[in-house]
Amino acid sequence: DTIKALGRVAITYKNEIFASTIAITGSAGKTTTRELIVKILSQKYNVHTAKKNFNNEIGLPLTILETPPDTHLIVLELGMNHRGEISRLTNIVKPFASVITNIGYAHIGNLGSRDNIARAKAEIFEGMNRGSYAFLNKDDEYYVFLKKLAPGEVINFSIKDLNVVEDKGIDGYEIEYANTKFDFILPGKHNLYNLSAALKVGEFFKVDSKDILKALRDFRPVSGRSEVLRGKITIINDAYNANPISMKYALEILSRAKGRRIAVISDMLELGKYKIRLHEEVGQWINENKVAEEIFAYGDLSYRLVKQISDKSIKVYWFSNKEELKEKLKVSITEGDTVLFKASHGMALWDVIEEIKKNFI
């Protein structure tokens, strides 16, 4: 079995170099949290992490095998679609510390319920021992469940830990940390949770507060995740992936924008038997909260979403193919608009984004 063999080689190499590992999982925010943690810890340590999104049984061992011998900390993201996947990954990684960002609806189609998602994420603890540390979201409804399963010490993070001076909408936040104000470029409440987790990890590893501030001032978003692009229009590119919670967070960011607000959305995948109900719930939420003047939707499930929008002040367009979507967008968008792109990775909205960027950025 070549995949098992690859994992065993990675374990052997990791034991040779003595680097400690920090493993991150959760339904949303994994990659942004990982990048924030890497940026902060790199101020003090030699840190290694994955190229792009290598978080499965092939990508994760390859990431370990690329680790330079003088590395102090390896920061890894553990992804999964089914029960048992994180169990196999964590037994390769053997984390010294773990971070669980949240428990949401991602992959509920394969796992059946949020309870099962929580159990699957908790598999991260199987590779950890009593001397390990688990960073858990105190505000998540599965916090108590996860805390009981953690084998070592639990360290909480919470959005309440942050001193938010000003919410700047799509421009992020002004935050006070260590008696110093700084601009945090990532917009949206969900990114405050990612920041809170990263700060707790940085403090745990005793990174100086001045170095933490420098890292956060220099931080730039990962492409496709709360990425704001400006030109004749403003694009919010959050199209790397989507689930019902992250869809609402992205639309909340859009609602704070100036000028005409346009949401370009497509299907949220891997929701199984809940797929129609959850798309309809997001549609009802859009109708109630009026987060945009215009909604452009593409995909069969998104059709069920837009059918819930009855408010006549919201213009709704639905498309069965992307070429029609592109052409309508190009003639509809005008200078000064803010356009959000949000969908699951499998809907491949990035070619639509590239077409709009060519014309307006």
Secondary structure as UniProt FT lines:
FT   HELIX           2..17
FT   STRAND          20..25
FT   HELIX           30..41
FT   TURN            42..44
FT   STRAND          47..49
FT   TURN            52..53
FT   TURN            57..58
FT   HELIX           59..65
FT   TURN            69..70
FT   STRAND          73..77
FT   TURN            83..84
FT   HELIX           85..93
FT   STRAND          97..100
FT   TURN            106..107
FT   HELIX           108..111
FT   HELIX           114..122
FT   HELIX           123..127
FT   TURN            130..131
FT   STRAND          133..137
FT   TURN            138..139
FT   TURN            141..142
FT   HELIX           143..149
FT   STRAND          153..157
FT   HELIX           159..161
FT   STRAND          163..167
FT   HELIX           169..171
FT   STRAND          173..177
FT   TURN            178..179
FT   STRAND          180..184
FT   HELIX           189..204
FT   TURN            205..206
FT   HELIX           209..218
FT   TURN            223..224
FT   STRAND          227..230
FT   STRAND          234..237
FT   HELIX           244..255
FT   STRAND          261..266
FT   HELIX           272..274
FT   HELIX           275..289
FT   STRAND          294..298
FT   HELIX           300..306
FT   TURN            307..308
FT   TURN            312..313
FT   STRAND          315..319
FT   HELIX           322..332
FT   TURN            335..336
FT   STRAND          338..342
FT   HELIX           345..347
FT   HELIX           350..360
//
